[in-house]
């Protein structure tokens, strides 16, 4: 039986949004959407954890390849 290995990566990011209806007045938008109607947006912080699980065999390089891909993509600014 081959040993099982886990590889994990945790990343955090922030995102903002604004809820606003052009069909409502400024006062109505504020009443309906509250702080989510701020002209500067309303933000949230997120945390995501990716875990890859696999068996490691003496001649199997798949786990190393996944680790390389996971590390490269999450650090690549074009991926974000």
Secondary structure by P-SEA (a helix, b strand, c coil): cbbbbbbbbbbbbbbbbbbbbccccaaaaaaaccccccccccbbbbbbbbbbbbbbccccaaaaaaaaaaaaaaaccccc
